[in-house]
Every structure is written in C-alpha cells, then in structure tokens.
Amino acid sequence: MKSLINKFVTTLLSNWQMSLSIKKSYWFLRGIHRYIGLIVGMLFIIIGLSGSVLAFWQSIDEWLNAPLMVVQKSSQQPNAAYRSLDDMLKAAKNVITEGGVAEIIRLPRHSEAAVIISYSKSTVDHKMDFYDIFVNPYTATVNGQRLRHSADSEFVQPFTYLMRSLHYTLFLGRNNSQVVGIPALFLLLSMFVGLVLWWPRNNQWRKALTIKQKSSVERLTYDLHKTVGIYFGGILIVIMFTGIALIFSTQTRSIVTLFSAVKMPFHKLKLQSEPIVGEQPLDIDTVVSIANQLYPDGKLQSIILPKTTTDVYRIGKHADEEVNQAFTKRVVTIDQYSGKILDIQDPQHFSGGEIFISWLYPLHSGEAFGNVGRVIAFIMGFVPLVLFITGFIRWQQKRKAVRQRL
C-alpha cells in the first residue's frame, strides 16, 4: 500500500512538473510571437502593401506612363510588322545624351507596347544614372525617355520602381536589402511559433478553424487573428521564404550548391568577344537570327548589348513553358564579331538546384501561376495589415484586463 501511494505521489508530481514546463513554454512562445509582431509588424505592413502593387507592376507602369509606353498600330496597316532592331537602336542612340551607353533592349510584352532601350550615364561624381528610351516598334520612332534610377536619390524613380525600392530596401539603396531580409527572418520565426500556438488541443479542430458566432469583441478579435493567420499563413510563409532567399541570394546559392550543382548565372560569367582585325561587330538582327536558329520557339524578350569592344551579346529568348514571365532564364551568349555561341543557359537542362532557384521569384511574385497567382499575391499583401491590427488590438485588450484585475 505504501509503495502504491509513493508511486501515485511521484506520478502526480511528475505530471505537475511537466504541466508547469509546458505552461512556461507556452508563455515563452507567446512572448516571442507577440513581441516580434509588435516590433517588426509595422515594417511588414509597408512591405506587404508595396508587394501588392508589385504583383501587377508592369501593367501599372504602362497605365501610369501610357504616352511613353503604349503604341498603336496604324489603322491603314493593321498587320504591320516590327521595324528592324538595328533601326530601333539607331533611333534611340539619336536621343541618348552625351556620355550615355546603351545597355539593354527589352522587347514589347504585347502588340501595343513600346520597345524599351535602357542606357547608363556616369554622373559628375562617377556614379551611374539609368534611363529608359521608348521606341515605337512599328515606326522606329522615339516616344520619349525617362530617368529610371538616379544615383543621388531613390525618390526620383518612376512609381513602380519606387515601390520596388521600398519593398526590397526601404529606400536605402539596392545594396542594403538586408534591412528587410533580417527582420523577415524573425517574422518567419513568428509565423511558425504562431502555428504552434494555434495547434488545437484535444482535437478541437472546428473551434480552431472557425470564428465563433455572436461572441464578445475580445473573442471575435482573437478568432479573426488566428483564422486569417491559419488560412493565409501557408501562402504567406512561402512568400516570405522566397523573399528572404532572393535577398540573401548569394547565401541561398551556396546552400543549394551543397545539394545540387548550380551553374554561375550568365551575368557573372567572364566571357569575352575576340575582335577580328578589319571586321566590324555583327548587327543586332544578325545576332538575334543566330539565337533564333538555336531556339526557333518562344519569344524574344531581351538583348543585353556589348558596351566595349570585348563585351558579348546576351539574347533572352523566353520559352512558353517557363515559370519566369518577366525575366527569362533561357539566355544565349554570343561573340559580337564571329557570332560564335559562347554559353547557353536553358531551363530545360537545369539541375534540381537551378530549378529551385529559378522558381523563387515566380513564387514570390505570384507570376508562376499567371494572373490568378498575381491576384493571390495582391491579396496576400494585405494579410500583414490584418494580422498586425488584430494582434495589436488583442494585446491591448489583454493589458486592459490585467490592469482591471490589479
């Protein structure tokens, strides 16, 4: 009998200690979730709302700058063809200011969009400004130009680029994206902690997944916070994870390389053209035809131009099956004199690691799933706002209840 009582008391104390430990862990996790949300929540309201704008950044940019970016076919020639790329570049070079160097040609997204020819120009203090020239592809005439990025101020950019700067760097410059990336790591931790706190005890799943009808303001606030968090949390975690991976791209690439071979991206390959005595560089249309022979399918999306006598052409030919819509991953690097193909990067031949990296931006922006994905990304931009407001109100309600008990 004595041994039975001792066993009962020992079990009771053990369960009590375990219960106390669980309770302490619960309060610890709740503190992490609360204070991370309060400290970085406002920051991610800004990042979320700017992300909503960026879900449709190309369409918004065209809408805001229609006189520059939108063209119309002649009513007399409804089936008019594009002028040659060399004609378009020649027209752009006529308006490039002294010291400017043409860098890239971006082909139209649709039949009523202008060709965008970008160039850079050194400032008096040896920094770089970047400009866009808009050319009508049917007439090879210039619609106008704009300053896309100033070395001296983040605030003179076009609206959508201003939103990109806010979203990725909080206007602190393209080399300071960690100011967003580091808080994002903490918020991602808070999301997982929130999932642990939400996980229903005693299999009360219905209670955990619904908002109680005719409840108090306090209960309604809590239910709204947890249900929005759980129903949208999975997508939000994916968006946050991919955003962090994009910000810390060098570290991401290094980690992925541990599991799968990852080739150096084309813009970091040190490839050079070999000048031929007495020979002029090939014109753009000839170089594009070389890429078209290799890849007759898909759509010509971009041409990175050689800026020096030893630079190369890089032709971006978007494949229909690519998940990246705004920026193709299928790029052919070509010698500007001989037309020799120096490098090919083709998503069809990517390793597992390269496929993983190529999916990061399309998942983050939603473009991997077309307009449906963009709409989802747009909606998700408002989720941090809802979570912060409901979380903050619930925190205030609890503080008030504690004060009333004292």
BAPATOR-373665 format. One record per residue (C-alpha): x, y, z. Coordinates in steps of 0.02 Angstrom, whole numbers, plus 50000, padded with zeros to 5 digits. Example, Ala and Ser with C-alpha at 12.3 -4.5 7.8 and 13.67 -1.06 7.14 Angstrom:
506154977550390/506844994750357/
END
This chain:
500005000050000/501415011850046/502305008749882/500685011849787/500445028649873/502265033349837/502025028949654/500425039249645/501265054449726/502795052749613/501695051849457/500665066749516/502225077349546/502965072049379/501375076949286/501275093349382/503085097549337/502775092949156/501195103649155/502175118049231/503535115849100/502265115748958/501435131149030/503095140349040/503495135148861/501795141348804/502035158448885/503805159448814/503205155648637/501765167948657/503015181348707/504085177848554/502555178648440/501905194648520/503495204948527/504145200248355/502445205448286/502445221848380/504245226248336/504275221848151/502405221548113/502295239448052/503785236447939/502915221847855/501315231447830/502345242947719/503205228447632/501565219047609/500615233647534/502045238147418/502095219747368/500255220847319/500695234747197/502155224847127/501045209847088/500485219646934/501985231346917/502165230146727/500325233846693/500305248046821/501885255446745/501095255446572/499475262846637/500365277146727/501525280646580/500415276846432/501065291146320/502805283746332/502475265046344/500935261946238/500905262546047/499545259645920/499635251445751/499165261845602/497335259445554/497915258345373/499115244245416/498295233045548/499535219045511/501065230045517/502705221445562/504075227445677/505485237645604/507225230145621/508055230345790/509505239945716/508295253745660/507575254645836/509285255645917/509845268945793/508305279445835/508685277646021/510515282246001/509985298545918/509225304346084/510475296746205/511345311246290/513235313146277/514155300146379/512685288046382/512955269746337/511545258446275/511455242746381/509885232646350/508405231246232/506775224646305/505515218746179/503645222646197/502565211946312/501095213746192/500645221146023/500295238646090/501845240646198/503415250546156/505165243546146/506195249246296/508025253246265/508975256846425/510605266146441/511755271646580/512695287746604/514075292246726/513745307046842/514985320646889/515445311047046/515705294846947/514085286346996/512835279246871/511125285346819/509995274046716/508745279546584/507395271346477/507005276346298/505335270846225/505295266746040/503785262845932/504245245745857/503155248545702/503905265345652/505595265345743/505185282545813/505525287945992/504045291446106/505145298946240/506285294246384/506345294446574/507585293346716/507325275846789/508605276346928/509625290646999/511255287747092/510875302747203/509095299247258/507925284447270/506425296047262/506535301747080/506145284347011/504525280246920/503135274547038/503305255747015/505195256447034/504935267147187/503825253347257/505175240447217/506455250747311/505265252247459/504845233747454/506625227147444/507685240147532/506545253147618/507315266547505/509055262847574/509815257847407/510005241647311/511485235947417/510525236947581/509165224047557/509685215347719/508725228847812/507175219447752/507915201947749/508455201147931/506775206648006/505945194647883/506895180147963/506175184848133/504425186748062/504565169747979/505025162648150/503505171448224/502385163348092/502975145848141/502775150048326/501015156048289/500645139348206/501235130148363/500165141448475/498655138848362/498795119948354/497175113448432/497235103748595/496095088748619/495735088248431/494605103648438/494875107048253/493195115148218/493475127848355/495225131348290/494665133848110/493105144548133/492555161248203/491325159348346/489645167148308/488885180148424/490455181148529/491235195348627/492335208348544/493845200348627/493425182948562/493005189748389/494685198648380/495615183048433/494655171848312/494935183848168/496805184448204/497025165648213/495905161148066/496685173947948/498385167848006/498005149447978/497055151047813/498315162647733/499845157847836/500455144147719/500505155547568/501245169647673/502635158147733/503045153447552/503085171847500/504175176447649/505355161747625/505605165447440/505845183947476/507185180047606/508035168147484/508045181547349/508755194747466/510125183047527/510395176047352/512255172747373/511965162947533/510485153947455/511525148647305/512925142447419/511705131847522/510845124747367/512545120247293/512825108347439/511405097547373/511425100547185/512595107947055/512195126147016/512985134846868/513565152746883/512195164646818/512545171446644/512835189446700/514275183846813/515175173446682/516755182146622/516525178746438/517305189846304/517195192746119/518765191146014/518975206145899/519375201645718/520575213145627/519665222845493/517955216145544/516525226345618/515385219245753/513865209845692/512245219645689/510875215345813/509705207045688/511085195145633/511495190445812/509655187545852/509485176345698/510895165545768/509925163545931/508325160045833/509175145845739/509605138045906/507885141545981/506575144345846/505195143045976/504715155546110/504755174446113/506225186346100/506195195646266/507835204746292/509515208746215/510975213846325/512125224146217/514035224146217/514685240246295/516515237946248/517485230146104/517675213846202/515925212546276/514665199646215/512845199246162/511625190346277/509975185646195/508505181446308/507265170146218/505785166446330/505125148546318/503255145646328/503435133346473/504495144846582/503815149346753/504775165846747/503715177846648/504525194946669/506325188746658/506785173846550/508075161246608/508435155046431/509915165546378/511165163246235/512845172146247/513615176346077/515285183546019/514925200645941/516155197845796/516125179545746/514355175445802/515045160545898/513925154146037/514935155546198/513665149746326/511885143246338/510785143546492/509195133846461/507895129446597/507575112846509/509325107346558/509365114746733/509915104346881/508745102147029/509615116347119/509465128046970/507615123846953/507365127847138/508225144747118/507275148846958/505605146147050/505985158447191/505475174647104/503945167447013/503285160447177/503655176447271/502785187447143/501395175147101/501805175546916/502155156646917/500255154346911/499845168346791/498555181546832/497755170346964/499415169647054/499625188447042/497895191247116/498345179747260/499985189247286/498995205547282/497795199247417/499215192347522/499965209847531/498535214847646/498705199947764/500115207747870/498995222947895/497535212247958/498665201648070/499515216848146/497895226148181/497005211148259/498565206048355/498835223648421/497015225448475/497055208548562/498655213548653/497825229648713/496285220148768/497355208548874/498315222948951/496685231348998/496045215249077/497635213549180/497515231549242/495705228849293/496185213549397/497515223449493/
END
